[in-house]
């Protein structure tokens, strides 16, 4: 009997998924474990595997379009089997045919010259996950390749054999349209929202306008942390960053201040007994928060190794839902981008998020003279429904003690 394949919920925040490309076409034989399609969720691009055996009878959504969770993706059954009745009982829920297209850059010129870039469905780059990864590692633009796979799909061989001199001529990209504009010409580019960007907008809007935020800033002396990090990296199997030290210090402080390690649940406050630290990571499409679980129980080298692996997975869009969910506290660090101080919006379901600025050298009085010390400002954003000011301030004082005397969080 024919069976309907539906869009699965691949993350806890996912409401829809966009089909990047289909690996199978109508009429193909499929078996359990076959990769039917690549699906872009709000967090990553994931492979959709088949749990069915039979013939692919119907595809309900073209590549580039989005489908709501539990919407019909395809139908699998015996060759020639009737399936239309299944579609009538549960219609396909495609989200606007143009939803996931890369839209045109429309440019109007006073001199009657027009420069426009449009990537249509036919121009959409089709590539295997392995080819995409190898191309990203080598810095190769997939649009420069001619695919030799089914339907012009770029495969590993195409990437391996690519040389810049053999690159085909391509049309101007949206990113370079401005370079072709005559002086005095107006223009704009409309960028379609990715699934990740949609979710970021929705969740942070909900957080900012539903949770009453308040902010506390404290300055940390980083002199001892700098010395300790240098010593630790002489013996650590993996390089420890200042962010790794902040993760460890926050986890240790949360163990002493469980009220901060909590979630507002509407009619009750959930105080978490485990400590899972989310570490915000900037991506081209937006923000993702890999989670270091049971961070208080791990050494600095373990945290560093796990964080490095999660960041790599996130950048390759290979991170799994279990690796970016479950946070009880979040850190957002912009210090490496030369930002001295900022405030962050709380990352649900957390009650707090710590915004970390850069380490800055400051001239201070030392003894009878003057010297240079290193300081870093951190700002704690708190949900006042679940965390009071005095509780948050006490947490920051404990965090300060751990950072300014790192040995105390290693025992």
C-alpha positions in Angstrom: 0.0 0.0 0.0 1.3 3.5 -0.9 2.6 5.6 2.0 2.9 9.3 2.4 6.3 10.7 3.3 6.0 13.9 5.4 8.3 16.7 6.4 9.8 15.6 9.8 10.6 18.0 12.6 14.4 18.0 12.5 14.9 20.5 15.3 12.8 21.7 18.3 12.3 25.2 16.7 11.6 24.0 13.2 8.3 25.0 11.7 9.1 24.4 8.0 11.9 22.9 5.9 13.2 23.9 2.5 14.1 21.2 -0.1 17.6 22.1 -1.3 17.5 19.3 -3.9 16.0 15.9 -4.5 18.4 12.9 -4.9 15.7 10.7 -6.3 13.1 11.3 -9.1 9.6 9.9 -9.7 9.9 6.3 -10.9 13.2 5.6 -9.0 13.4 2.5 -6.8 14.2 3.3 -3.2 15.1 1.3 -0.1 15.6 2.1 3.6 18.7 4.2 4.1 18.6 5.9 0.7 19.0 9.7 0.9 15.9 11.1 -0.8 16.7 14.8 -0.4 18.6 17.5 1.4 16.5 19.7 3.7 17.5 23.1 5.0 16.1 23.6 8.5 16.5 26.7 10.7 19.8 25.3 12.0 21.5 23.2 9.3 21.2 21.4 6.0 20.4 17.7 6.7 20.0 14.6 4.7 16.5 13.1 4.6 16.7 9.3 4.6 14.0 6.9 3.5 12.5 4.4 5.9 10.4 2.9 3.1 11.0 0.4 0.2 9.3 0.7 -3.1 9.0 3.1 -6.0 8.9 6.9 -5.7 5.4 7.6 -7.1 5.1 11.3 -6.4 7.1 14.4 -5.3 4.9 17.1 -3.8 7.4 20.0 -3.7 10.0 21.2 -6.1 13.6 21.9 -4.9 13.8 25.4 -3.6 10.4 25.4 -2.0 9.5 25.0 1.7 7.0 22.7 3.3 5.6 23.0 6.8 6.4 20.3 9.4 4.2 17.3 8.7 3.4 18.5 5.2 3.5 16.0 2.3 6.9 15.6 0.7 6.4 12.5 -1.5 4.5 9.2 -1.9 6.2 5.8 -2.0 4.5 2.5 -3.1 4.3 -0.2 -5.7 4.9 0.8 -9.3 1.7 2.0 -10.9 -0.2 2.1 -7.6 -3.0 4.6 -7.2 -2.1 7.4 -4.6 -4.3 10.4 -5.5 -6.7 9.7 -2.8 -4.0 10.1 -0.2 -3.3 13.6 -1.5 -7.0 14.6 -1.3 -7.2 13.5 2.3 -4.1 15.5 3.2 -3.1 18.3 0.7 0.4 19.3 0.2 1.3 22.3 2.3 3.9 24.2 0.2 4.9 27.6 1.5 4.6 30.1 -1.4 6.2 28.8 -4.7 8.7 31.6 -4.7 9.5 31.4 -1.0 13.0 29.8 -1.2 14.1 31.2 -4.5 17.1 33.5 -4.6 15.4 36.6 -5.8 16.4 39.0 -8.6 18.5 42.0 -8.0 16.5 44.7 -9.8 18.5 47.7 -10.8 17.0 50.8 -12.4 19.3 53.1 -14.3 18.8 56.8 -15.2 20.8 56.2 -18.4 18.4 53.4 -19.4 21.1 50.9 -18.6 19.9 47.9 -16.6 21.9 45.4 -14.7 19.9 42.5 -13.3 20.8 39.2 -11.8 18.3 36.4 -11.3 18.9 32.9 -10.2 16.0 30.8 -11.4 15.2 27.3 -10.5 17.2 26.1 -13.5 20.3 28.1 -12.2 20.1 26.6 -8.8 23.3 24.8 -7.9 22.8 21.1 -7.4 25.6 19.3 -5.6 26.2 16.3 -3.3 26.9 17.0 0.4 30.4 15.6 -0.1 31.0 17.9 -3.1 29.8 20.9 -1.1 32.1 20.1 1.8 35.2 19.6 -0.4 34.4 22.8 -2.4 34.0 24.8 0.9 37.3 23.4 2.2 39.1 24.4 -1.0 37.3 27.7 -1.4 35.8 26.7 -4.7 32.6 28.4 -5.9 30.2 25.7 -7.0 28.7 28.0 -9.5 31.9 27.7 -11.5 31.6 24.0 -11.9 29.7 21.9 -14.5 28.1 18.9 -12.8 28.5 15.4 -14.3 26.0 13.7 -12.0 22.3 13.1 -12.6 20.5 16.2 -13.8 23.8 18.2 -13.9 24.5 17.6 -10.2 28.0 18.5 -9.0 29.7 15.5 -7.5 33.1 14.8 -5.8 34.8 14.1 -9.2 33.8 17.5 -10.6 35.3 19.3 -7.6 38.5 17.2 -7.6 39.1 17.9 -11.3 38.3 21.6 -11.2 41.1 24.1 -12.1 40.6 27.8 -12.3 41.7 28.0 -15.9 39.0 25.6 -16.9 36.3 27.6 -15.1 33.3 28.4 -17.4 32.2 32.0 -17.7 29.3 32.8 -15.3 26.8 35.6 -15.0 27.3 38.4 -12.5 26.4 37.5 -9.0 24.2 39.5 -6.7 27.2 40.4 -4.6 28.9 42.0 -7.5 26.0 43.8 -9.1 27.0 47.1 -7.6 30.3 47.1 -9.4 28.5 47.3 -12.7 26.3 50.3 -11.8 27.0 53.6 -13.5 27.6 56.5 -11.1 24.4 58.1 -9.9 22.4 55.0 -10.4 20.0 53.7 -7.7 19.6 50.0 -7.0 18.8 47.3 -4.4 18.9 43.6 -3.8 16.1 41.7 -2.0 17.4 38.8 -0.1 15.0 35.9 0.7 15.0 34.8 4.3 16.7 31.5 5.0 15.0 29.1 7.5 17.7 30.0 10.0 17.1 33.7 9.7 13.3 33.3 10.0 13.7 31.4 13.2 16.2 33.8 14.7 13.8 36.7 13.9 10.8 34.9 15.4 12.5 33.6 18.6 14.4 36.7 19.5 11.4 38.9 18.9 9.4 36.6 21.2 12.2 36.8 23.8 12.8 40.6 23.6 9.1 41.5 23.8 7.9 38.8 26.2 10.8 38.6 28.7 11.4 41.8 30.8 15.2 42.2 30.3 17.5 43.9 32.6 21.3 44.2 32.3 24.2 44.1 34.7 27.8 44.9 33.6 31.0 44.0 35.5 34.7 44.5 34.6 37.0 41.5 35.0 40.8 41.7 35.5 42.2 39.2 33.0 45.9 39.3 34.0 45.8 36.0 35.8 43.6 34.4 33.2 46.2 35.3 30.5 49.0 33.8 32.5 46.9 30.7 33.3 45.9 30.2 29.7 49.5 30.3 28.5 50.5 27.7 31.1 47.5 25.5 30.3 48.2 25.5 26.6 51.7 24.2 27.2 50.2 20.9 28.5 46.7 20.8 27.0 46.2 18.4 24.0 44.0 21.1 22.4 44.4 24.8 22.3 42.3 26.5 25.1 40.7 29.8 24.2 39.5 32.6 26.5 36.0 31.6 25.5 36.6 28.1 26.7 37.7 29.6 30.1 34.6 31.7 30.2 32.4 28.7 29.5 34.1 26.8 32.4 33.9 29.8 34.7 30.1 30.3 34.0 29.4 26.6 34.5 31.3 26.6 37.9 29.4 29.8 38.9 26.0 28.4 37.9 26.6 25.4 40.2 26.7 27.9 43.1 23.8 30.0 41.8 21.1 27.6 40.6 18.5 30.4 40.3 20.4 31.7 37.3 20.4 28.3 35.7 16.6 28.4 35.2 13.8 28.8 32.7 10.6 30.7 32.8 7.8 28.2 32.1 4.7 30.5 32.2 3.2 29.4 35.5 6.3 28.1 37.1 10.1 28.4 37.1 12.1 25.4 36.1 15.4 25.3 38.0 17.7 23.0 36.0 20.0 20.6 37.9 22.2 20.0 34.9 24.4 22.8 33.3 24.4 23.0 29.5 26.2 26.1 28.2 25.3 27.4 24.7 28.0 29.3 22.9 26.7 31.5 20.2 28.4 31.2 16.8 28.0 33.6 13.9 27.2 32.0 10.6 26.6 33.5 7.1 22.9 32.8 7.4 22.6 34.0 11.0 23.3 32.6 14.5 23.5 29.1 15.8 24.2 28.1 19.4 26.1 24.8 19.8 25.7 23.4 23.4 28.5 22.1 25.7 26.5 19.7 27.9 27.4 19.1 31.5 30.1 21.8 31.2 30.7 22.0 34.9 31.8 18.4 34.9 34.4 18.8 32.1 38.0 20.0 32.1 39.1 23.0 30.1 40.7 20.8 27.5 37.5 18.7 27.2 35.4 21.9 26.7 37.9 23.2 24.2 37.9 20.0 22.2 34.1 19.6 22.2 33.6 23.3 21.3 36.0 23.1 18.4 34.3 20.0 17.0 30.8 21.6 17.4 31.8 24.8 15.7 33.3 22.9 12.8 30.1 20.9 12.4 28.0 24.0 12.5 30.0 25.8 9.8 29.7 22.7 7.6 26.0 22.5 8.4 26.5 19.0 9.8 25.5 19.8 13.3 22.7 17.7 14.7 19.6 18.9 16.7 20.9 17.3 19.9 24.0 19.4 19.6 22.3 22.8 19.4 19.4 22.3 21.8 19.0 21.9 25.6 21.0 25.0 26.7 20.4 26.3 30.2 22.6 29.3 29.9 24.2 31.1 26.9 27.4 33.0 26.1 27.7 35.5 23.2 31.3 36.6 22.6 32.1 39.5 20.3 35.5 40.2 21.8 37.4 38.8 18.9 35.6 41.4 16.7 37.0 44.3 18.7 33.7 45.0 20.5 34.3 46.3 24.0 30.8 46.0 25.5 27.3 45.1 24.3 24.0 43.6 25.5 22.6 40.4 24.1 19.0 39.2 23.8 18.1 36.2 26.0 18.2 32.9 24.1 15.0 30.9 25.1 14.5 28.9 27.2 17.3 30.4 29.2 16.8 33.1 31.9 20.2 34.7 31.2 22.8 35.3 28.5 26.3 36.7 29.0 27.7 39.2 26.5 31.5 39.1 26.4 33.6 42.0 25.1 37.2 42.2 24.1 40.2 42.2 26.5 41.7 45.7 26.7 44.9 47.0 28.1 44.4 49.8 30.6 47.1 51.9 32.4 46.5 51.5 36.2 48.4 52.6 39.3 50.6 49.9 40.6 52.5 50.5 43.8 54.4 53.8 43.6 54.1 53.9 39.8 51.9 52.9 36.9 51.6 49.8 34.8 49.4 48.0 32.3 46.6 45.5 33.2 44.1 43.7 31.0 40.4 44.1 31.6 37.3 42.7 30.0 33.7 43.8 30.4 30.9 41.3 30.5 27.1 42.1 30.6 24.5 39.7 31.9 21.0 40.0 30.3 18.4 38.6 32.7 14.7 37.7 32.5 13.3 39.5 35.5 10.4 37.1 35.8 12.8 34.3 37.0 16.0 36.1 38.1 16.2 39.1 40.5 18.9 41.7 40.4 20.6 40.7 43.6 20.7 37.0 42.4 22.3 38.0 39.1 24.8 40.4 40.8 25.9 37.6 43.1 26.4 35.3 40.1 28.6 37.9 38.4 30.7 38.3 41.6 31.3 34.5 41.7 32.1 34.5 38.0 34.6 37.3 38.6 36.4 35.3 41.3 36.8 32.3 39.0 38.1 34.3 36.0 40.5 36.5 38.1 41.8 33.4 39.9 41.4 30.6 37.4 43.0 27.9 39.6 39.9 28.0 41.8 37.8 26.5 39.0 40.2 23.7 38.3 40.0 22.1 41.8 
